[in-house]
Amino acid sequence: MNRPARLPLPAVGALLINAMVWGLAWWPMRQLEAAGLHPLMATAAIFTLAVGVLTVWRPAAWQEVLTHPSLWIIVLAAGTTNASFNWGVTQGDVVRVVLLFYLMPLWAVLLARLLLKERITPMAMARVALALGGALMVLWPRQGGLSLTLHPTDLLGLLGGLSFALNNIMLRRESARSEAARGLAMFAGGAIVSGVLALSLGYAGLPPPAAPWIAWVLGLVVVMLAGNLALQYGASRLPAQATSIIMLTEILWATGSALALGAGQMDAQLALGGALIIASAALAALRP
């Protein structure tokens, strides 16, 4: 009997680190907003500095990014993920946004079929059904009625999850590219997409150069640089389904910290919807 292949522990550990970083990222982003820096502008500033660090460290990575159009998809996907997630958890209920973000298993099944030609199995369809059921529970109005309650931050959570699934699929597809090039594509995406949105929507202003917000930005550069490098290291070495299940630990960090600090709410309906979404992702672990 063939045993399922063991997952490489360094890749698993890298994804766990990334999950912790993003599970707790909502709090410093809110501190930056309180200091007068919009989350889009904060994201653009953080990732622009990160691009500068990576450029100094691996300048040759730019040539690889510019000469491989497939990496441009990672630029767009990673940029949309960062802009959507940071904006959503800063403006909305952290628990709700994170749960909708983690409809990622639904998108992973569809994108893996489209981009990697993976077969859609009955188990994959079961995951899709659970994810859709969970989304309905999260979005269904608490006061009753037949129309779903969809807030702007809900859309940011959904968009962030879709683009994050695409980002992970593309990291697998482009595993032959160097880690520096893939990392640069992700950081450049965070800078470009957030920067363009901030300029287009009128959020490009900077508060006075006081020490607190500058210190937060510099600290987040270091943390997110480490977290994103960990993500592209782990996701490029693991199946998309394994990445999904490991990254579920982000929900624990995000919901636990948000409930503890009063940035989110939990009721029976939301808990049931969240359980269905988590179960959808957990089923991915059953795949050899």
N, C-alpha and C positions, 0 to 999 in steps of 0.2 A: 504494500500500500504506500502510495506517495504521500509524504507529509507536506503540509503547506509550508512554503518558504518563509523563513523567519525574516522579520523586518529588521533592517540595519539599525542598531541602537543609536549611533550618532545622528542619523537622519531623524529618528523619532524624537530624540532630545532637542534637536534644533527646532522642530515644529512646536514642541512644548514651550520652549523659550519664546518663540514668536507669539504663541497664543497668550501667554502671560503679558507680554508687552502690549498687545492690542486689547486684551481684556481690561487693562488698567489705563489705557491711553485716554479715555474719555475725561478723566479727572484733570490732568495737566492741560488738556485742550480747553476745558472750562476755565481754568485759571488764566489762560492766555486771553480768552474772550472777556473775562472780568477786567483784565488789564487794558482792554480796548483793541485787541487784535482779533479780527474776524477769523473763524476757523479755516476758511479757504485761504486767506492770506497767511495765516500761521502755517498751514500745510505747505504752501508754496515756499515760504521762507525756510522751513525746516529741510525740505527736500532739495532746495537750491544749494544750501550749504552742504548737504550730504553729497550732491553731485560734485561739488568742488573738491571735497575730500577724496572721493573715488577717482576723480580725474587726476589728481596729484599722485595717487597711489598706483593707478593703472591707466595711464594716458592712452595706451594702445587700444583700450576697450572701445574708444569712440569710433575707430575705423571699422571695427567689427559690427557695431550697432548700425552705423551709417550704410554699410554695404550688405546688410541682411534684412530686407524688408519684413521678414517674419518677426523679427525682434520689435518692429514698430507696433505690432499688435500688443506685445507685452507693455510697451510704453503707454498705449491707450488704456489697456485693461487695468494695469497697476495704478495709473493716474486716476481713473474713474473710481476705483476701489477706495483709494485714500481720500479723495475729495468727498465722496458720498458718505463713507463711514464717519470721518471726522466731523463733517457738517451735521450728520444725523444724530450722533450721540451727544453733540454739544447743544443742539436745539431741542431735541425730543426726549421722550422717556427712554432711558438707556436700555432697560430690559426689553421693551417692545422692539426697538430698533435692532438690537443684537439678535433676537429670535428671528426676525424677518431676514436679517442678513444671513442667518444660517439655514435658509432654504437652499443653501449651496448644493446639497446632494441632489436636489431636483435638477438644477442647472448642470451639474457635473455629468449626470447620466446622458442628458441630451447633447452636451458639447463633446463628451467623449465619443459618442456615436458619430457626430458630425465631423470632428477633427481627427480622431484617432481610429475611427472605424471599429470601435468596440461594439460587440453585440449587446442589444438590450434584452436581458434575461427576464424571466418571471420575477426573480428577486428584485431586479432593478425597477420593474413596474410596481412592485409592492412598496419600495422606497418612495417612488413618485407619489403614490396614493397617500401614504402617510404624511409626506411633506405638504401636499395640497390640503389634506384634512387639517393639519396643524395651522397652516396659513389662514384657513377659513375661521378657525377658532380664535386666532389672535385678532383678526380683523372684524369679526362679527360684532355688531353694536351691542353693548351691554344692556341697553334699554329695549331691546327687541327690534322687530322690523325685518325687512327683507333686503335692505341695501347695506353693503359693507361700508365700514367706517375706514376711510383711507386718508390719513393725514400726510402732509408733505414730507415729514420725516419718515413715514412708512415707505414712501416711494424711494427715499434715499437708502433705506435699509435693503429694500428689494434690489435696487440697482447695484448697490455695493456688493451684495451676494452674487449676483449674476456676473459682474465683472471680475470678482475674486475667483469664481470657478473658472472663468476663461483664462485668467492669469495662471492658475495652477496647471490647467491643461496645456497651455502654451509652454510653460516651464518644462513639462515632460516632453513635449514635442521637440523643443529646442535644446534638449539635454546635451547635444553635441557641441553647442556653443560654449564658450568659456564662462565660468562663474562671474568673472568681472564684467563681461558684456551683458549678461542677463541681469546682474545687479544694477549696472548703470542704466539699463533700459527701464527698470522699475523705479529707480530714484528720479530719473529724468521725467518719467510719466507723472510722478507725484508733483514735481515742480511745474511742469508745463500745463497739465490739465487744471490744477488748482489755480495757477497764476492767471491763465486765460479766463477762467470763470470769475475770479476776483476782479479782474479788470473789466470784464463785460458787464458784471452786475453792480459795479460801483463799490466794491468792498476792498479796494486796493490801498486804503489809507493805513499809515503806520502811527501808533501812539508815540508820544515823546520818548526819546531814547533813555528811559529809566532802567535801572539795573534789573528789577524783578522780571519783566517780560523777556529781556534779552537772555537772562540766565535760564529761564524756562526753555526758550528756543534752543539754546546751545545744549542743554541737557537732553532735550528730546532728539536732537540731531544724533547724539551718541547712542541713545537707546533705540531709536527707530532704525538707525544704520545697522546695529547689531541684529535687531529683530527681522528686518527685511532680508539681510544676508542669510540669516538662519532659515527663513521661509524658502528662499530660492534654492538653498542647499538641500533642505529636506524634501521639498515638493518635487525636485528633479530626480530624486532617488527612490521615490515611493509611488505606488499606484494612486490614482486620483481618489479612489475610495478610502484607502488608508489615510491619506492626507485629511480627508473630511472627518473621519472619526477622531483622529488625534487632535485636530483643531477644535473639537467640541469643548475642550477644556477652557477655551476662551469664554464660553458661556458661563462657566462657573466663576471665573475671575470677574467678568463684567457684571453679572447679576448679583453676585454676592457683595461686591463693593458698592454697586449702585443702591441696593436695598439698604445697606448699612449706612450710607451717606445721604439717603433721601433723594436720590436722583432717578428713582424708578419705583413702580408699584407692581404688586403681584396679587391677582385674585384667582379664584378657582378656574375660571374660563381661560385666562392667560396661561395658568400652570398646565392645564390640559393641552392647550395648543402647543405650548413649548415641549411638553412630553412627547407629543406626536412628531414634532420636528426633530427632536433628539433621537427618537426611535428610528426615524427614517435614516439618519446618519449612522446610527449604531448598527443597523442591518448591513452596512457596508463592510463592517468588520468580519462578517460571516463568509465573505468571498475569499477563497484561497489566494 
